[in-house]
């Protein structure tokens, strides 16, 4: 006998929300951020493009190690840490005043994306 509530649609909604925000900010956001940061600070295109590359490299390193992270910390904890890292990283992109701050933010946003 079944008892309780069916959580399937809640899981689908949560996965959809994570995908929209994660892909929106983590995958499609950096090219948009690149242009905005370049205009705001006047930094060379090569510098900001390298930051975008660091973002994607950090993301690929975390993605390659996700099974290990899931086993060690659990899926909910890793997902929450990823969302927080992405949020802090994107905020860092917005407030970066020096290139080293930008690169720190790209590592966080890439790892969380």
TIRO-2110 file (N, C-alpha, C; in Angstrom, 1 decimal):
// TIRO-2110
0.8, -1.2, 0.0, N, 1, A
0.0, 0.0, 0.0, CA, 1, A
0.9, 1.2, 0.0, C, 1, A
0.4, 2.2, -0.7, N, 2, A
1.1, 3.5, -0.8, CA, 2, A
0.5, 4.4, 0.3, C, 2, A
1.3, 5.2, 0.8, N, 3, A
0.8, 6.2, 1.7, CA, 3, A
1.7, 7.5, 1.6, C, 3, A
1.2, 8.6, 1.9, N, 4, A
1.9, 9.8, 1.8, CA, 4, A
1.7, 10.6, 0.5, C, 4, A
2.5, 11.5, 0.3, N, 5, A
2.4, 12.4, -0.8, CA, 5, A
3.4, 12.0, -1.9, C, 5, A
3.0, 12.2, -3.1, N, 6, A
3.8, 12.0, -4.3, CA, 6, A
4.7, 13.2, -4.5, C, 6, A
6.0, 13.1, -4.4, N, 7, A
6.9, 14.2, -4.5, CA, 7, A
7.5, 14.4, -5.9, C, 7, A
7.1, 13.6, -6.8, N, 8, A
7.6, 13.6, -8.2, CA, 8, A
7.6, 14.9, -8.9, C, 8, A
6.5, 15.6, -8.8, N, 9, A
6.3, 16.9, -9.5, CA, 9, A
7.2, 18.0, -8.7, C, 9, A
7.3, 17.9, -7.4, N, 10, A
8.2, 18.8, -6.7, CA, 10, A
9.6, 18.6, -7.1, C, 10, A
10.0, 17.4, -7.3, N, 11, A
11.4, 17.1, -7.8, CA, 11, A
11.6, 17.6, -9.2, C, 11, A
10.6, 17.4, -10.1, N, 12, A
10.7, 17.9, -11.4, CA, 12, A
10.8, 19.5, -11.4, C, 12, A
10.0, 20.1, -10.6, N, 13, A
10.1, 21.6, -10.5, CA, 13, A
11.4, 22.1, -9.9, C, 13, A
11.9, 21.4, -8.9, N, 14, A
13.2, 21.8, -8.4, CA, 14, A
14.3, 21.6, -9.4, C, 14, A
14.3, 20.5, -10.1, N, 15, A
15.3, 20.2, -11.1, CA, 15, A
15.3, 21.2, -12.2, C, 15, A
14.0, 21.6, -12.6, N, 16, A
13.9, 22.6, -13.7, CA, 16, A
14.4, 23.9, -13.2, C, 16, A
14.1, 24.3, -12.0, N, 17, A
14.6, 25.6, -11.4, CA, 17, A
16.1, 25.6, -11.4, C, 17, A
16.7, 24.5, -10.9, N, 18, A
18.2, 24.4, -10.9, CA, 18, A
18.8, 24.5, -12.3, C, 18, A
18.2, 23.8, -13.2, N, 19, A
18.7, 23.8, -14.6, CA, 19, A
18.6, 25.2, -15.2, C, 19, A
17.5, 25.9, -15.0, N, 20, A
17.3, 27.2, -15.6, CA, 20, A
18.3, 28.2, -15.0, C, 20, A
18.5, 28.2, -13.7, N, 21, A
19.4, 29.1, -13.0, CA, 21, A
20.8, 28.7, -13.3, C, 21, A
21.1, 27.4, -13.1, N, 22, A
22.5, 27.0, -13.3, CA, 22, A
23.0, 27.2, -14.7, C, 22, A
22.2, 26.8, -15.7, N, 23, A
22.6, 27.0, -17.1, CA, 23, A
22.5, 28.5, -17.5, C, 23, A
21.5, 29.2, -17.0, N, 24, A
21.4, 30.6, -17.3, CA, 24, A
22.6, 31.4, -16.9, C, 24, A
22.9, 31.3, -15.6, N, 25, A
24.1, 32.0, -15.1, CA, 25, A
25.4, 31.3, -15.3, C, 25, A
25.4, 30.0, -15.2, N, 26, A
26.7, 29.3, -15.2, CA, 26, A
27.2, 29.0, -16.7, C, 26, A
26.3, 28.9, -17.6, N, 27, A
26.8, 28.6, -19.0, CA, 27, A
26.6, 29.7, -19.9, C, 27, A
25.4, 30.3, -19.9, N, 28, A
25.1, 31.4, -20.9, CA, 28, A
25.5, 32.8, -20.3, C, 28, A
25.7, 32.9, -19.0, N, 29, A
26.0, 34.2, -18.4, CA, 29, A
27.3, 34.8, -18.8, C, 29, A
28.4, 34.0, -18.7, N, 30, A
29.8, 34.6, -18.8, CA, 30, A
30.0, 35.4, -20.1, C, 30, A
29.5, 35.0, -21.3, N, 31, A
29.7, 35.8, -22.5, CA, 31, A
29.0, 37.2, -22.3, C, 31, A
27.9, 37.2, -21.6, N, 32, A
27.2, 38.5, -21.4, CA, 32, A
28.0, 39.3, -20.3, C, 32, A
28.5, 38.6, -19.3, N, 33, A
29.3, 39.3, -18.3, CA, 33, A
30.5, 39.9, -18.9, C, 33, A
31.1, 39.2, -19.8, N, 34, A
32.4, 39.6, -20.5, CA, 34, A
32.2, 41.0, -21.1, C, 34, A
31.2, 41.2, -21.8, N, 35, A
30.9, 42.5, -22.5, CA, 35, A
30.7, 43.6, -21.4, C, 35, A
29.9, 43.3, -20.4, N, 36, A
29.6, 44.3, -19.4, CA, 36, A
30.8, 44.7, -18.6, C, 36, A
31.6, 43.7, -18.2, N, 37, A
32.8, 44.0, -17.5, CA, 37, A
33.8, 44.8, -18.3, C, 37, A
33.9, 44.4, -19.5, N, 38, A
34.9, 45.1, -20.4, CA, 38, A
34.5, 46.6, -20.5, C, 38, A
33.2, 46.8, -20.7, N, 39, A
32.7, 48.2, -20.8, CA, 39, A
32.9, 49.0, -19.5, C, 39, A
32.6, 48.3, -18.4, N, 40, A
32.6, 49.0, -17.1, CA, 40, A
34.1, 49.3, -16.6, C, 40, A
35.0, 48.5, -16.9, N, 41, A
36.4, 48.7, -16.4, CA, 41, A
37.4, 49.0, -17.4, C, 41, A
37.1, 48.8, -18.7, N, 42, A
38.0, 49.0, -19.8, CA, 42, A
39.2, 48.0, -19.8, C, 42, A
39.0, 46.9, -19.2, N, 43, A
40.0, 45.9, -19.2, CA, 43, A
40.1, 45.3, -20.6, C, 43, A
41.3, 44.8, -20.9, N, 44, A
41.5, 44.2, -22.3, CA, 44, A
40.6, 42.9, -22.4, C, 44, A
40.2, 42.7, -23.7, N, 45, A
39.4, 41.6, -24.0, CA, 45, A
40.1, 40.3, -23.7, C, 45, A
41.4, 40.2, -23.9, N, 46, A
42.1, 39.0, -23.5, CA, 46, A
42.0, 38.6, -22.0, C, 46, A
42.1, 39.6, -21.2, N, 47, A
42.0, 39.4, -19.7, CA, 47, A
40.6, 38.9, -19.4, C, 47, A
39.6, 39.5, -19.8, N, 48, A
38.2, 39.1, -19.5, CA, 48, A
37.9, 37.7, -20.1, C, 48, A
38.4, 37.5, -21.3, N, 49, A
38.2, 36.2, -22.0, CA, 49, A
38.9, 35.1, -21.2, C, 49, A
40.1, 35.4, -20.7, N, 50, A
40.8, 34.4, -19.9, CA, 50, A
40.0, 34.1, -18.6, C, 50, A
39.4, 35.1, -18.0, N, 51, A
38.5, 34.8, -16.9, CA, 51, A
37.4, 33.9, -17.2, C, 51, A
36.8, 34.1, -18.4, N, 52, A
35.7, 33.2, -18.8, CA, 52, A
36.2, 31.8, -19.0, C, 52, A
37.4, 31.7, -19.5, N, 53, A
38.0, 30.3, -19.7, CA, 53, A
38.2, 29.7, -18.3, C, 53, A
38.7, 30.5, -17.4, N, 54, A
38.9, 29.9, -16.0, CA, 54, A
37.6, 29.5, -15.4, C, 54, A
36.5, 30.2, -15.7, N, 55, A
35.2, 29.8, -15.2, CA, 55, A
34.8, 28.5, -15.7, C, 55, A
35.0, 28.2, -17.0, N, 56, A
34.6, 27.0, -17.6, CA, 56, A
35.6, 25.8, -17.2, C, 56, A
36.8, 26.1, -17.0, N, 57, A
37.8, 25.1, -16.5, CA, 57, A
37.4, 24.7, -15.1, C, 57, A
37.1, 25.6, -14.3, N, 58, A
36.7, 25.3, -12.9, CA, 58, A
35.5, 24.4, -12.9, C, 58, A
34.5, 24.8, -13.8, N, 59, A
33.3, 24.0, -13.9, CA, 59, A
33.6, 22.6, -14.4, C, 59, A
34.5, 22.4, -15.3, N, 60, A
34.8, 21.1, -15.8, CA, 60, A
35.5, 20.2, -14.8, C, 60, A
36.3, 20.8, -14.0, N, 61, A
37.0, 20.1, -12.9, CA, 61, A
36.0, 19.6, -11.9, C, 61, A
35.1, 20.5, -11.5, N, 62, A
34.1, 20.1, -10.5, CA, 62, A
33.2, 19.0, -11.1, C, 62, A
32.8, 19.2, -12.3, N, 63, A
31.9, 18.2, -13.0, CA, 63, A
32.5, 16.8, -13.1, C, 63, A
33.8, 16.8, -13.4, N, 64, A
34.5, 15.5, -13.4, CA, 64, A
34.6, 14.8, -12.1, C, 64, A
34.5, 15.6, -11.0, N, 65, A
34.6, 15.0, -9.7, CA, 65, A
33.3, 14.9, -8.9, C, 65, A
32.2, 15.2, -9.6, N, 66, A
30.9, 15.1, -9.0, CA, 66, A
30.6, 13.8, -8.3, C, 66, A
30.8, 12.7, -9.0, N, 67, A
30.5, 11.4, -8.3, CA, 67, A
31.2, 11.2, -6.9, C, 67, A
32.5, 11.6, -6.9, N, 68, A
33.2, 11.6, -5.6, CA, 68, A
32.6, 12.5, -4.6, C, 68, A
32.3, 13.7, -5.0, N, 69, A
31.7, 14.7, -4.1, CA, 69, A
30.4, 14.2, -3.6, C, 69, A
29.6, 13.6, -4.5, N, 70, A
28.3, 13.1, -4.1, CA, 70, A
28.4, 12.0, -3.0, C, 70, A
29.3, 11.1, -3.3, N, 71, A
29.5, 10.0, -2.3, CA, 71, A
30.0, 10.5, -1.0, C, 71, A
30.9, 11.5, -1.0, N, 72, A
31.5, 12.0, 0.3, CA, 72, A
30.6, 12.9, 1.1, C, 72, A
29.9, 13.8, 0.4, N, 73, A
29.1, 14.8, 1.1, CA, 73, A
27.6, 14.6, 0.9, C, 73, A
27.2, 13.9, -0.1, N, 74, A
25.7, 13.7, -0.4, CA, 74, A
25.2, 14.7, -1.4, C, 74, A
24.3, 14.3, -2.1, N, 75, A
23.7, 15.1, -3.2, CA, 75, A
23.1, 16.4, -2.7, C, 75, A
22.3, 16.4, -1.7, N, 76, A
21.8, 17.7, -1.2, CA, 76, A
22.8, 18.7, -0.8, C, 76, A
23.8, 18.3, -0.1, N, 77, A
24.9, 19.2, 0.4, CA, 77, A
25.7, 19.8, -0.8, C, 77, A
26.0, 18.9, -1.7, N, 78, A
26.8, 19.4, -2.9, CA, 78, A
26.0, 20.3, -3.8, C, 78, A
24.7, 20.0, -3.9, N, 79, A
23.8, 20.9, -4.7, CA, 79, A
23.7, 22.3, -4.0, C, 79, A
23.5, 22.3, -2.7, N, 80, A
23.4, 23.6, -2.0, CA, 80, A
24.7, 24.4, -2.1, C, 80, A
25.8, 23.7, -1.9, N, 81, A
27.1, 24.3, -2.0, CA, 81, A
27.3, 24.9, -3.4, C, 81, A
26.9, 24.1, -4.4, N, 82, A
27.1, 24.6, -5.8, CA, 82, A
26.2, 25.9, -6.1, C, 82, A
25.0, 25.9, -5.6, N, 83, A
24.1, 27.0, -5.8, CA, 83, A
24.7, 28.2, -5.1, C, 83, A
25.2, 28.0, -3.9, N, 84, A
25.8, 29.2, -3.1, CA, 84, A
27.0, 29.7, -3.8, C, 84, A
27.9, 28.8, -4.3, N, 85, A
29.1, 29.1, -5.0, CA, 85, A
28.8, 29.9, -6.3, C, 85, A
27.8, 29.5, -7.0, N, 86, A
27.4, 30.2, -8.2, CA, 86, A
26.9, 31.6, -7.9, C, 86, A
26.1, 31.7, -6.9, N, 87, A
25.5, 33.0, -6.5, CA, 87, A
26.6, 34.0, -6.0, C, 87, A
27.5, 33.5, -5.2, N, 88, A
28.6, 34.3, -4.7, CA, 88, A
29.5, 34.7, -5.9, C, 88, A
29.8, 33.7, -6.8, N, 89, A
30.6, 34.0, -7.9, CA, 89, A
30.0, 35.0, -8.9, C, 89, A
28.7, 34.9, -9.2, N, 90, A
28.1, 35.9, -10.0, CA, 90, A
28.1, 37.3, -9.4, C, 90, A
27.9, 37.3, -8.1, N, 91, A
27.9, 38.6, -7.4, CA, 91, A
29.4, 39.2, -7.5, C, 91, A
30.4, 38.3, -7.4, N, 92, A
31.7, 38.7, -7.5, CA, 92, A
32.1, 39.3, -8.9, C, 92, A
31.5, 38.7, -9.9, N, 93, A
31.7, 39.2, -11.2, CA, 93, A
31.2, 40.7, -11.3, C, 93, A
30.1, 40.9, -10.6, N, 94, A
29.5, 42.3, -10.6, CA, 94, A
30.3, 43.3, -9.8, C, 94, A
30.9, 42.9, -8.8, N, 95, A
31.6, 43.9, -7.9, CA, 95, A
33.1, 43.9, -8.1, C, 95, A
33.7, 43.0, -8.9, N, 96, A
35.1, 42.9, -9.1, CA, 96, A
35.7, 44.3, -9.5, C, 96, A
36.7, 44.8, -8.7, N, 97, A
37.3, 46.0, -9.0, CA, 97, A
38.7, 45.8, -9.6, C, 97, A
39.3, 44.7, -9.4, N, 98, A
40.6, 44.4, -9.9, CA, 98, A
40.5, 43.0, -10.6, C, 98, A
41.5, 42.7, -11.5, N, 99, A
41.5, 41.4, -12.2, CA, 99, A
41.6, 40.2, -11.2, C, 99, A
42.3, 40.3, -10.1, N, 100, A
42.4, 39.1, -9.3, CA, 100, A
41.1, 38.8, -8.6, C, 100, A
40.3, 39.9, -8.3, N, 101, A
38.9, 39.6, -7.8, CA, 101, A
38.0, 39.0, -8.8, C, 101, A
38.2, 39.4, -10.1, N, 102, A
37.4, 38.8, -11.2, CA, 102, A
37.8, 37.3, -11.3, C, 102, A
39.0, 37.0, -11.2, N, 103, A
39.4, 35.6, -11.4, CA, 103, A
39.0, 34.7, -10.2, C, 103, A
39.0, 35.3, -9.0, N, 104, A
38.4, 34.6, -7.8, CA, 104, A
36.9, 34.3, -8.0, C, 104, A
36.2, 35.3, -8.5, N, 105, A
34.8, 35.1, -8.8, CA, 105, A
34.5, 34.1, -9.8, C, 105, A
35.4, 34.0, -10.9, N, 106, A
35.1, 33.1, -11.9, CA, 106, A
35.4, 31.6, -11.5, C, 106, A
36.3, 31.5, -10.5, N, 107, A
36.5, 30.1, -10.0, CA, 107, A
35.2, 29.7, -9.2, C, 107, A
34.7, 30.6, -8.4, N, 108, A
33.5, 30.3, -7.6, CA, 108, A
32.3, 30.0, -8.5, C, 108, A
32.1, 30.9, -9.5, N, 109, A
30.9, 30.7, -10.4, CA, 109, A
31.1, 29.5, -11.2, C, 109, A
32.3, 29.2, -11.7, N, 110, A
32.5, 28.0, -12.5, CA, 110, A
32.3, 26.7, -11.7, C, 110, A
32.8, 26.7, -10.5, N, 111, A
32.6, 25.5, -9.6, CA, 111, A
31.1, 25.3, -9.3, C, 111, A
30.4, 26.4, -9.1, N, 112, A
29.0, 26.3, -8.8, CA, 112, A
28.1, 26.0, -10.0, C, 112, A
28.5, 26.5, -11.1, N, 113, A
27.6, 26.3, -12.3, CA, 113, A
27.5, 24.9, -12.7, C, 113, A
END
